[in-house]
Amino acid sequence: MTEMKEITTEELLKKIEAGEQLELVDVREDDEVAQGIIPGAKHIRMGTIPENLDKFDKDKEYIMICRSGNRSGQVCRFMQEQGYQVTNMVGGMLEWEGETK
């Protein structure tokens, strides 16, 4: 089992501020996302990830986001098993201090 890659909210904020092109995926529920999502993140609810795998490209790396980092961690493990490159944002939106929209 490969170890799961992780990124902190601070590290992610630095990458965004540096203008890096990142693939961000927010796996929270609709009502949670309504309270604010990182600009540029795609919203694909955790429960719908399996049926949406065709929207992901195995050559790209995705940063998965949820409220605390738990659900996105589960999604990362699942997607890693399917051969996708994923990184979990540890601490989730609870620790996110950057911009939201």
LUMLO-27906 format. One record per atom (N, C-alpha, C, O): atom name; residue number from 1; x, y, z; residue in one letter; chain. Coordinates in nm, 4 decimals. Example, Ala and Ser with C-alpha at 12.3 -4.5 7.8 and 13.67 -1.06 7.14 Angstrom:
SEKE   atom   seq         c1         c2         c3   type   mol
SEKE      N     1     1.3190    -0.5690     0.7800      A     A
SEKE     CA     1     1.2300    -0.4500     0.7800      A     A
SEKE      C     1     1.3200    -0.3300     0.7800      A     A
SEKE      O     1     1.4236    -0.3319     0.8465      A     A
SEKE      N     2     1.2850    -0.2250     0.7080      S     A
SEKE     CA     2     1.3670    -0.1060     0.7140      S     A
SEKE      C     2     1.2900     0.0030     0.7870      S     A
SEKE      O     2     1.3409     0.1138     0.8039      S     A
END
This chain:
SEKE   atom   seq         c1         c2         c3   type   mol
SEKE      N     1     0.0853    -0.1199     0.0000      M     A
SEKE     CA     1     0.0000     0.0000     0.0000      M     A
SEKE      C     1     0.0890     0.1251     0.0000      M     A
SEKE      O     1     0.1724     0.1431     0.0888      M     A
SEKE      N     2     0.0705     0.2086    -0.0978      T     A
SEKE     CA     2     0.1515     0.3309    -0.1030      T     A
SEKE      C     2     0.1030     0.4270     0.0040      T     A
SEKE      O     2    -0.0155     0.4320     0.0367      T     A
SEKE      N     3     0.1956     0.5019     0.0569      E     A
SEKE     CA     3     0.1602     0.5999     0.1582      E     A
SEKE      C     3     0.0832     0.7139     0.0936      E     A
SEKE      O     3     0.1096     0.7522    -0.0203      E     A
SEKE      N     4    -0.0116     0.7666     0.1679      M     A
SEKE     CA     4    -0.0916     0.8762     0.1134      M     A
SEKE      C     4    -0.0150     1.0080     0.1231      M     A
SEKE      O     4     0.0420     1.0418     0.2268      M     A
SEKE      N     5    -0.0157     1.0810     0.0124      K     A
SEKE     CA     5     0.0480     1.2127     0.0122      K     A
SEKE      C     5    -0.0414     1.3117     0.0846      K     A
SEKE      O     5    -0.1639     1.3048     0.0756      K     A
SEKE      N     6     0.0212     1.4037     0.1564      E     A
SEKE     CA     6    -0.0561     1.5042     0.2288      E     A
SEKE      C     6     0.0020     1.6420     0.2038      E     A
SEKE      O     6     0.1205     1.6579     0.1744      E     A
SEKE      N     7    -0.0854     1.7412     0.2165      I     A
SEKE     CA     7    -0.0417     1.8808     0.2059      I     A
SEKE      C     7    -0.1147     1.9566     0.3169      I     A
SEKE      O     7    -0.2316     1.9296     0.3445      I     A
SEKE      N     8    -0.0460     2.0510     0.3798      T     A
SEKE     CA     8    -0.1140     2.1301     0.4821      T     A
SEKE      C     8    -0.1863     2.2467     0.4145      T     A
SEKE      O     8    -0.1595     2.2795     0.2989      T     A
SEKE      N     9    -0.2779     2.3082     0.4886      T     A
SEKE     CA     9    -0.3507     2.4220     0.4331      T     A
SEKE      C     9    -0.2534     2.5360     0.4022      T     A
SEKE      O     9    -0.2705     2.6080     0.3039      T     A
SEKE      N    10    -0.1511     2.5518     0.4870      E     A
SEKE     CA    10    -0.0516     2.6586     0.4634      E     A
SEKE      C    10     0.0275     2.6342     0.3361      E     A
SEKE      O    10     0.0507     2.7260     0.2574      E     A
SEKE      N    11     0.0692     2.5082     0.3163      E     A
SEKE     CA    11     0.1465     2.4746     0.1956      E     A
SEKE      C    11     0.0620     2.4992     0.0706      E     A
SEKE      O    11     0.1108     2.5511    -0.0298      E     A
SEKE      N    12    -0.0658     2.4610     0.0788      L     A
SEKE     CA    12    -0.1540     2.4795    -0.0360      L     A
SEKE      C    12    -0.1732     2.6280    -0.0652      L     A
SEKE      O    12    -0.1713     2.6699    -0.1809      L     A
SEKE      N    13    -0.1915     2.7061     0.0389      L     A
SEKE     CA    13    -0.2104     2.8502     0.0209      L     A
SEKE      C    13    -0.0885     2.9119    -0.0488      L     A
SEKE      O    13    -0.1029     2.9964    -0.1372      L     A
SEKE      N    14     0.0320     2.8686    -0.0079      K     A
SEKE     CA    14     0.1543     2.9199    -0.0707      K     A
SEKE      C    14     0.1575     2.8866    -0.2195      K     A
SEKE      O    14     0.1948     2.9705    -0.3015      K     A
SEKE      N    15     0.1179     2.7628    -0.2547      K     A
SEKE     CA    15     0.1177     2.7219    -0.3955      K     A
SEKE      C    15     0.0181     2.8062    -0.4757      K     A
SEKE      O    15     0.0479     2.8497    -0.5870      K     A
SEKE      N    16    -0.1001     2.8287    -0.4181      I     A
SEKE     CA    16    -0.2021     2.9089    -0.4871      I     A
SEKE      C    16    -0.1514     3.0521    -0.5056      I     A
SEKE      O    16    -0.1655     3.1107    -0.6129      I     A
SEKE      N    17    -0.0919     3.1075    -0.3988      E     A
SEKE     CA    17    -0.0411     3.2450    -0.4064      E     A
SEKE      C    17     0.0733     3.2568    -0.5065      E     A
SEKE      O    17     0.0953     3.3629    -0.5649      E     A
SEKE      N    18     0.1464     3.1461    -0.5259      A     A
SEKE     CA    18     0.2575     3.1469    -0.6217      A     A
SEKE      C    18     0.2061     3.1294    -0.7644      A     A
SEKE      O    18     0.2837     3.1316    -0.8600      A     A
SEKE      N    19     0.0739     3.1120    -0.7778      G     A
SEKE     CA    19     0.0146     3.1009    -0.9107      G     A
SEKE      C    19     0.0231     2.9631    -0.9728      G     A
SEKE      O    19     0.0060     2.9480    -1.0938      G     A
SEKE      N    20     0.0498     2.8607    -0.8897      E     A
SEKE     CA    20     0.0573     2.7244    -0.9448      E     A
SEKE      C    20    -0.0807     2.6806    -0.9933      E     A
SEKE      O    20    -0.1830     2.7132    -0.9331      E     A
SEKE      N    21    -0.0808     2.6062    -1.1031      Q     A
SEKE     CA    21    -0.2059     2.5505    -1.1563      Q     A
SEKE      C    21    -0.2311     2.4196    -1.0841      Q     A
SEKE      O    21    -0.1577     2.3226    -1.1028      Q     A
SEKE      N    22    -0.3338     2.4167    -1.0024      L     A
SEKE     CA    22    -0.3613     2.2986    -0.9213      L     A
SEKE      C    22    -0.4995     2.2435    -0.9517      L     A
SEKE      O    22    -0.5907     2.3166    -0.9903      L     A
SEKE      N    23    -0.5124     2.1142    -0.9337      E     A
SEKE     CA    23    -0.6428     2.0489    -0.9508      E     A
SEKE      C    23    -0.6978     2.0253    -0.8107      E     A
SEKE      O    23    -0.6570     1.9315    -0.7423      E     A
SEKE      N    24    -0.7906     2.1108    -0.7684      L     A
SEKE     CA    24    -0.8489     2.0987    -0.6350      L     A
SEKE      C    24    -0.9883     2.0385    -0.6464      L     A
SEKE      O    24    -1.0679     2.0792    -0.7310      L     A
SEKE      N    25    -1.0168     1.9407    -0.5599      V     A
SEKE     CA    25    -1.1487     1.8774    -0.5612      V     A
SEKE      C    25    -1.2039     1.8787    -0.4188      V     A
SEKE      O    25    -1.1436     1.8231    -0.3270      V     A
SEKE      N    26    -1.3195     1.9430    -0.4019      D     A
SEKE     CA    26    -1.3854     1.9510    -0.2719      D     A
SEKE      C    26    -1.4912     1.8412    -0.2668      D     A
SEKE      O    26    -1.5819     1.8386    -0.3499      D     A
SEKE      N    27    -1.4800     1.7500    -0.1689      V     A
SEKE     CA    27    -1.5708     1.6347    -0.1642      V     A
SEKE      C    27    -1.6807     1.6499    -0.0586      V     A
SEKE      O    27    -1.7481     1.5527    -0.0244      V     A
SEKE      N    28    -1.6985     1.7715    -0.0074      R     A
SEKE     CA    28    -1.8015     1.7931     0.0954      R     A
SEKE      C    28    -1.9423     1.7930     0.0353      R     A
SEKE      O    28    -1.9603     1.7902    -0.0865      R     A
SEKE      N    29    -2.0401     1.7961     0.1241      E     A
SEKE     CA    29    -2.1805     1.8013     0.0809      E     A
SEKE      C    29    -2.2147     1.9427     0.0333      E     A
SEKE      O    29    -2.1432     2.0386     0.0621      E     A
SEKE      N    30    -2.3253     1.9531    -0.0398      D     A
SEKE     CA    30    -2.3668     2.0813    -0.0992      D     A
SEKE      C    30    -2.3798     2.1929     0.0041      D     A
SEKE      O    30    -2.3329     2.3045    -0.0185      D     A
SEKE      N    31    -2.4440     2.1625     0.1187      D     A
SEKE     CA    31    -2.4667     2.2683     0.2178      D     A
SEKE      C    31    -2.3357     2.3173     0.2779      D     A
SEKE      O    31    -2.3254     2.4338     0.3163      D     A
SEKE      N    32    -2.2345     2.2294     0.2867      E     A
SEKE     CA    32    -2.1044     2.2707     0.3398      E     A
SEKE      C    32    -2.0331     2.3619     0.2398      E     A
SEKE      O    32    -1.9744     2.4636     0.2768      E     A
SEKE      N    33    -2.0396     2.3231     0.1129      V     A
SEKE     CA    33    -1.9734     2.4004     0.0075      V     A
SEKE      C    33    -2.0380     2.5381    -0.0074      V     A
SEKE      O    33    -1.9718     2.6352    -0.0439      V     A
SEKE      N    34    -2.1677     2.5450     0.0215      A     A
SEKE     CA    34    -2.2394     2.6736     0.0134      A     A
SEKE      C    34    -2.1808     2.7748     0.1108      A     A
SEKE      O    34    -2.1943     2.8955     0.0907      A     A
SEKE      N    35    -2.1160     2.7264     0.2162      Q     A
SEKE     CA    35    -2.0562     2.8174     0.3152      Q     A
SEKE      C    35    -1.9181     2.8665     0.2720      Q     A
SEKE      O    35    -1.8560     2.9473     0.3411      Q     A
SEKE      N    36    -1.8710     2.8181     0.1588      G     A
SEKE     CA    36    -1.7418     2.8662     0.1092      G     A
SEKE      C    36    -1.6561     2.7539     0.0564      G     A
SEKE      O    36    -1.6413     2.6493     0.1195      G     A
SEKE      N    37    -1.5996     2.7774    -0.0610      I     A
SEKE     CA    37    -1.5134     2.6792    -0.1270      I     A
SEKE      C    37    -1.3891     2.7540    -0.1759      I     A
SEKE      O    37    -1.3961     2.8729    -0.2073      I     A
SEKE      N    38    -1.2767     2.6848    -0.1820      I     A
SEKE     CA    38    -1.1535     2.7483    -0.2306      I     A
SEKE      C    38    -1.1742     2.7827    -0.3782      I     A
SEKE      O    38    -1.2130     2.6956    -0.4561      I     A
SEKE      N    39    -1.1491     2.9080    -0.4184      P     A
SEKE     CA    39    -1.1704     2.9460    -0.5587      P     A
SEKE      C    39    -1.0968     2.8515    -0.6535      P     A
SEKE      O    39    -0.9790     2.8214    -0.6338      P     A
SEKE      N    40    -1.1672     2.8053    -0.7560      G     A
SEKE     CA    40    -1.1051     2.7177    -0.8540      G     A
SEKE      C    40    -1.1236     2.5701    -0.8242      G     A
SEKE      O    40    -1.0958     2.4859    -0.9095      G     A
SEKE      N    41    -1.1706     2.5375    -0.7038      A     A
SEKE     CA    41    -1.1904     2.3958    -0.6702      A     A
SEKE      C    41    -1.3156     2.3431    -0.7380      A     A
SEKE      O    41    -1.4156     2.4138    -0.7506      A     A
SEKE      N    42    -1.3087     2.2164    -0.7821      K     A
SEKE     CA    42    -1.4277     2.1508    -0.8375      K     A
SEKE      C    42    -1.5005     2.0871    -0.7206      K     A
SEKE      O    42    -1.4371     2.0399    -0.6262      K     A
SEKE      N    43    -1.6321     2.0852    -0.7259      H     A
SEKE     CA    43    -1.7095     2.0217    -0.6204      H     A
SEKE      C    43    -1.7646     1.8888    -0.6709      H     A
SEKE      O    43    -1.8513     1.8856    -0.7582      H     A
SEKE      N    44    -1.7139     1.7802    -0.6155      I     A
SEKE     CA    44    -1.7659     1.6460    -0.6478      I     A
SEKE      C    44    -1.7868     1.5762    -0.5132      I     A
SEKE      O    44    -1.6899     1.5394    -0.4469      I     A
SEKE      N    45    -1.9107     1.5582    -0.4733      R     A
SEKE     CA    45    -1.9388     1.5006    -0.3415      R     A
SEKE      C    45    -1.8752     1.3624    -0.3257      R     A
SEKE      O    45    -1.8670     1.2840    -0.4202      R     A
SEKE      N    46    -1.8306     1.3356    -0.2028      M     A
SEKE     CA    46    -1.7622     1.2094    -0.1731      M     A
SEKE      C    46    -1.8408     1.0888    -0.2254      M     A
SEKE      O    46    -1.7830     0.9991    -0.2866      M     A
SEKE      N    47    -1.9709     1.0864    -0.2016      G     A
SEKE     CA    47    -2.0530     0.9726    -0.2402      G     A
SEKE      C    47    -2.0631     0.9516    -0.3905      G     A
SEKE      O    47    -2.1012     0.8439    -0.4364      G     A
SEKE      N    48    -2.0286     1.0556    -0.4675      T     A
SEKE     CA    48    -2.0424     1.0448    -0.6132      T     A
SEKE      C    48    -1.9069     1.0267    -0.6831      T     A
SEKE      O    48    -1.9006     1.0207    -0.8059      T     A
SEKE      N    49    -1.7993     1.0182    -0.6048      I     A
SEKE     CA    49    -1.6651     1.0026    -0.6649      I     A
SEKE      C    49    -1.6570     0.8777    -0.7544      I     A
SEKE      O    49    -1.6090     0.8878    -0.8673      I     A
SEKE      N    50    -1.7029     0.7592    -0.7069      P     A
SEKE     CA    50    -1.6874     0.6397    -0.7925      P     A
SEKE      C    50    -1.7480     0.6565    -0.9316      P     A
SEKE      O    50    -1.6878     0.6138    -1.0301      P     A
SEKE      N    51    -1.8656     0.7175    -0.9414      E     A
SEKE     CA    51    -1.9290     0.7328    -1.0734      E     A
SEKE      C    51    -1.8696     0.8483    -1.1538      E     A
SEKE      O    51    -1.8986     0.8631    -1.2725      E     A
SEKE      N    52    -1.7863     0.9302    -1.0890      N     A
SEKE     CA    52    -1.7245     1.0436    -1.1585      N     A
SEKE      C    52    -1.5772     1.0225    -1.1903      N     A
SEKE      O    52    -1.5090     1.1161    -1.2319      N     A
SEKE      N    53    -1.5269     0.8999    -1.1712      L     A
SEKE     CA    53    -1.3841     0.8749    -1.1932      L     A
SEKE      C    53    -1.3395     0.9114    -1.3347      L     A
SEKE      O    53    -1.2237     0.9468    -1.3567      L     A
SEKE      N    54    -1.4332     0.9024    -1.4315      D     A
SEKE     CA    54    -1.3966     0.9352    -1.5699      D     A
SEKE      C    54    -1.3675     1.0847    -1.5881      D     A
SEKE      O    54    -1.3160     1.1253    -1.6922      D     A
SEKE      N    55    -1.3999     1.1660    -1.4884      K     A
SEKE     CA    55    -1.3697     1.3101    -1.4963      K     A
SEKE      C    55    -1.2263     1.3381    -1.4533      K     A
SEKE      O    55    -1.1780     1.4505    -1.4670      K     A
SEKE      N    56    -1.1579     1.2360    -1.4014      F     A
SEKE     CA    56    -1.0210     1.2533    -1.3540      F     A
SEKE      C    56    -0.9225     1.1963    -1.4553      F     A
SEKE      O    56    -0.9521     1.1008    -1.5270      F     A
SEKE      N    57    -0.8057     1.2571    -1.4591      D     A
SEKE     CA    57    -0.7009     1.2184    -1.5527      D     A
SEKE      C    57    -0.5863     1.1573    -1.4714      D     A
SEKE      O    57    -0.5359     1.2207    -1.3787      D     A
SEKE      N    58    -0.5452     1.0357    -1.5050      K     A
SEKE     CA    58    -0.4404     0.9692    -1.4257      K     A
SEKE      C    58    -0.3040     1.0371    -1.4380      K     A
SEKE      O    58    -0.2129     1.0080    -1.3606      K     A
SEKE      N    59    -0.2901     1.1269    -1.5345      D     A
SEKE     CA    59    -0.1622     1.1978    -1.5497      D     A
SEKE      C    59    -0.1549     1.3232    -1.4643      D     A
SEKE      O    59    -0.0492     1.3853    -1.4531      D     A
SEKE      N    60    -0.2677     1.3604    -1.4039      K     A
SEKE     CA    60    -0.2686     1.4826    -1.3227      K     A
SEKE      C    60    -0.2724     1.4458    -1.1757      K     A
SEKE      O    60    -0.3120     1.3355    -1.1379      K     A
SEKE      N    61    -0.2300     1.5413    -1.0936      E     A
SEKE     CA    61    -0.2378     1.5198    -0.9499      E     A
SEKE      C    61    -0.3524     1.6038    -0.8949      E     A
SEKE      O    61    -0.3681     1.7208    -0.9299      E     A
SEKE      N    62    -0.4311     1.5428    -0.8092      Y     A
SEKE     CA    62    -0.5473     1.6104    -0.7513      Y     A
SEKE      C    62    -0.5289     1.6299    -0.6021      Y     A
SEKE      O    62    -0.4788     1.5419    -0.5321      Y     A
SEKE      N    63    -0.5699     1.7458    -0.5550      I     A
SEKE     CA    63    -0.5667     1.7727    -0.4111      I     A
SEKE      C    63    -0.7109     1.7650    -0.3622      I     A
SEKE      O    63    -0.7968     1.8415    -0.4062      I     A
SEKE      N    64    -0.7363     1.6714    -0.2704      M     A
SEKE     CA    64    -0.8712     1.6470    -0.2218      M     A
SEKE      C    64    -0.8955     1.7237    -0.0921      M     A
SEKE      O    64    -0.8094     1.7292    -0.0042      M     A
SEKE      N    65    -1.0142     1.7825    -0.0822      I     A
SEKE     CA    65    -1.0470     1.8728     0.0281      I     A
SEKE      C    65    -1.1811     1.8344     0.0897      I     A
SEKE      O    65    -1.2767     1.8044     0.0182      I     A
SEKE      N    66    -1.1877     1.8355     0.2237      C     A
SEKE     CA    66    -1.3173     1.8228     0.2907      C     A
SEKE      C    66    -1.3170     1.9149     0.4119      C     A
SEKE      O    66    -1.2391     2.0101     0.4167      C     A
SEKE      N    67    -1.4033     1.8880     0.5103      R     A
SEKE     CA    67    -1.4138     1.9787     0.6243      R     A
SEKE      C    67    -1.2919     1.9675     0.7156      R     A
SEKE      O    67    -1.2339     2.0681     0.7564      R     A
SEKE      N    68    -1.2535     1.8420     0.7473      S     A
SEKE     CA    68    -1.1453     1.8235     0.8436      S     A
SEKE      C    68    -1.0265     1.7435     0.7906      S     A
SEKE      O    68    -0.9205     1.7395     0.8532      S     A
SEKE      N    69    -1.0451     1.6794     0.6738      G     A
SEKE     CA    69    -0.9376     1.5962     0.6186      G     A
SEKE      C    69    -0.9674     1.4473     0.6263      G     A
SEKE      O    69    -0.8944     1.3667     0.5687      G     A
SEKE      N    70    -1.0743     1.4096     0.6972      N     A
SEKE     CA    70    -1.1095     1.2677     0.7098      N     A
SEKE      C    70    -1.1685     1.2098     0.5830      N     A
SEKE      O    70    -1.1175     1.1119     0.5286      N     A
SEKE      N    71    -1.2776     1.2716     0.5356      R     A
SEKE     CA    71    -1.3431     1.2204     0.4152      R     A
SEKE      C    71    -1.2510     1.2288     0.2943      R     A
SEKE      O    71    -1.2446     1.1360     0.2138      R     A
SEKE      N    72    -1.1796     1.3407     0.2819      S     A
SEKE     CA    72    -1.0891     1.3536     0.1672      S     A
SEKE      C    72    -0.9795     1.2477     0.1750      S     A
SEKE      O    72    -0.9307     1.2014     0.0719      S     A
SEKE      N    73    -0.9404     1.2090     0.2966      G     A
SEKE     CA    73    -0.8421     1.1022     0.3137      G     A
SEKE      C    73    -0.8960     0.9692     0.2630      G     A
SEKE      O    73    -0.8243     0.8927     0.1985      G     A
SEKE      N    74    -1.0227     0.9420     0.2926      Q     A
SEKE     CA    74    -1.0862     0.8186     0.2443      Q     A
SEKE      C    74    -1.0936     0.8189     0.0922      Q     A
SEKE      O    74    -1.0669     0.7181     0.0269      Q     A
SEKE      N    75    -1.1304     0.9346     0.0369      V     A
SEKE     CA    75    -1.1387     0.9469    -0.1094      V     A
SEKE      C    75    -0.9995     0.9244    -0.1708      V     A
SEKE      O    75    -0.9863     0.8567    -0.2727      V     A
SEKE      N    76    -0.8968     0.9815    -0.1081      C     A
SEKE     CA    76    -0.7600     0.9645    -0.1580      C     A
SEKE      C    76    -0.7216     0.8173    -0.1616      C     A
SEKE      O    76    -0.6655     0.7694    -0.2601      C     A
SEKE      N    77    -0.7522     0.7450    -0.0526      R     A
SEKE     CA    77    -0.7176     0.6028    -0.0489      R     A
SEKE      C    77    -0.7886     0.5278    -0.1613      R     A
SEKE      O    77    -0.7275     0.4470    -0.2312      R     A
SEKE      N    78    -0.9178     0.5552    -0.1781      F     A
SEKE     CA    78    -0.9960     0.4893    -0.2829      F     A
SEKE      C    78    -0.9378     0.5187    -0.4211      F     A
SEKE      O    78    -0.9185     0.4283    -0.5025      F     A
SEKE      N    79    -0.9103     0.6476    -0.4460      M     A
SEKE     CA    79    -0.8624     0.6866    -0.5795      M     A
SEKE      C    79    -0.7214     0.6353    -0.6069      M     A
SEKE      O    79    -0.6867     0.6022    -0.7203      M     A
SEKE      N    80    -0.6407     0.6293    -0.5006      Q     A
SEKE     CA    80    -0.5046     0.5768    -0.5154      Q     A
SEKE      C    80    -0.5107     0.4306    -0.5597      Q     A
SEKE      O    80    -0.4333     0.3870    -0.6449      Q     A
SEKE      N    81    -0.6047     0.3555    -0.5000      E     A
SEKE     CA    81    -0.6213     0.2148    -0.5373      E     A
SEKE      C    81    -0.6624     0.2010    -0.6839      E     A
SEKE      O    81    -0.6338     0.0994    -0.7474      E     A
SEKE      N    82    -0.7297     0.3032    -0.7376      Q     A
SEKE     CA    82    -0.7718     0.3013    -0.8785      Q     A
SEKE      C    82    -0.6620     0.3551    -0.9709      Q     A
SEKE      O    82    -0.6803     0.3624    -1.0924      Q     A
SEKE      N    83    -0.5477     0.3928    -0.9120      G     A
SEKE     CA    83    -0.4349     0.4370    -0.9938      G     A
SEKE      C    83    -0.4262     0.5865    -1.0181      G     A
SEKE      O    83    -0.3560     0.6306    -1.1091      G     A
SEKE      N    84    -0.4977     0.6659    -0.9368      Y     A
SEKE     CA    84    -0.4924     0.8119    -0.9530      Y     A
SEKE      C    84    -0.3902     0.8720    -0.8586      Y     A
SEKE      O    84    -0.3593     0.8151    -0.7539      Y     A
SEKE      N    85    -0.3372     0.9897    -0.8974      Q     A
SEKE     CA    85    -0.2412     1.0629    -0.8141      Q     A
SEKE      C    85    -0.3178     1.1648    -0.7314      Q     A
SEKE      O    85    -0.3714     1.2625    -0.7838      Q     A
SEKE      N    86    -0.3217     1.1400    -0.6017      V     A
SEKE     CA    86    -0.4014     1.2267    -0.5147      V     A
SEKE      C    86    -0.3237     1.2664    -0.3901      V     A
SEKE      O    86    -0.2375     1.1926    -0.3422      V     A
SEKE      N    87    -0.3557     1.3838    -0.3390      T     A
SEKE     CA    87    -0.2958     1.4365    -0.2173      T     A
SEKE      C    87    -0.4094     1.4837    -0.1279      T     A
SEKE      O    87    -0.5042     1.5467    -0.1749      T     A
SEKE      N    88    -0.3999     1.4534     0.0000      N     A
SEKE     CA    88    -0.5038     1.4948     0.0937      N     A
SEKE      C    88    -0.4663     1.6261     0.1615      N     A
SEKE      O    88    -0.3552     1.6406     0.2125      N     A
SEKE      N    89    -0.5604     1.7229     0.1622      M     A
SEKE     CA    89    -0.5367     1.8477     0.2357      M     A
SEKE      C    89    -0.5717     1.8224     0.3818      M     A
SEKE      O    89    -0.6888     1.8149     0.4190      M     A
SEKE      N    90    -0.4671     1.8094     0.4641      V     A
SEKE     CA    90    -0.4824     1.7802     0.6056      V     A
SEKE      C    90    -0.5403     1.9021     0.6784      V     A
SEKE      O    90    -0.5009     2.0157     0.6522      V     A
SEKE      N    91    -0.6330     1.8771     0.7687      G     A
SEKE     CA    91    -0.6908     1.9881     0.8455      G     A
SEKE      C    91    -0.8158     2.0429     0.7806      G     A
SEKE      O    91    -0.8979     2.1075     0.8457      G     A
SEKE      N    92    -0.8297     2.0164     0.6507      G     A
SEKE     CA    92    -0.9518     2.0550     0.5802      G     A
SEKE      C    92    -0.9867     2.2024     0.5876      G     A
SEKE      O    92    -0.9040     2.2867     0.6222      G     A
SEKE      N    93    -1.1121     2.2312     0.5539      M     A
SEKE     CA    93    -1.1581     2.3699     0.5501      M     A
SEKE      C    93    -1.1619     2.4329     0.6892      M     A
SEKE      O    93    -1.1648     2.5553     0.7019      M     A
SEKE      N    94    -1.1619     2.3496     0.7934      L     A
SEKE     CA    94    -1.1585     2.4027     0.9303      L     A
SEKE      C    94    -1.0311     2.4840     0.9523      L     A
SEKE      O    94    -1.0311     2.5823     1.0263      L     A
SEKE      N    95    -0.9218     2.4416     0.8866      E     A
SEKE     CA    95    -0.7935     2.5099     0.9065      E     A
SEKE      C    95    -0.7573     2.6039     0.7923      E     A
SEKE      O    95    -0.6533     2.6697     0.7964      E     A
SEKE      N    96    -0.8428     2.6104     0.6900      W     A
SEKE     CA    96    -0.8119     2.6922     0.5731      W     A
SEKE      C    96    -0.8233     2.8403     0.6056      W     A
SEKE      O    96    -0.9277     2.8869     0.6513      W     A
SEKE      N    97    -0.7154     2.9142     0.5818      E     A
SEKE     CA    97    -0.7172     3.0580     0.6129      E     A
SEKE      C    97    -0.7144     3.1432     0.4865      E     A
SEKE      O    97    -0.7161     3.2661     0.4936      E     A
SEKE      N    98    -0.7102     3.0779     0.3722      G     A
SEKE     CA    98    -0.7083     3.1520     0.2472      G     A
SEKE      C    98    -0.8479     3.1984     0.2090      G     A
SEKE      O    98    -0.9423     3.1929     0.2878      G     A
SEKE      N    99    -0.8568     3.2436     0.0864      E     A
SEKE     CA    99    -0.9806     3.2967     0.0325      E     A
SEKE      C    99    -1.0824     3.1850     0.0100      E     A
SEKE      O    99    -1.0458     3.0714    -0.0199      E     A
SEKE      N   100    -1.2092     3.2185     0.0246      T     A
SEKE     CA   100    -1.3144     3.1244    -0.0181      T     A
SEKE      C   100    -1.4146     3.2044    -0.0980      T     A
SEKE      O   100    -1.4178     3.3272    -0.0899      T     A
SEKE      N   101    -1.4956     3.1357    -0.1745      K     A
SEKE     CA   101    -1.5987     3.2081    -0.2473      K     A
SEKE      C   101    -1.7336     3.1392    -0.2305      K     A
SEKE      O   101    -1.8338     3.1856    -0.2849      K     A
END
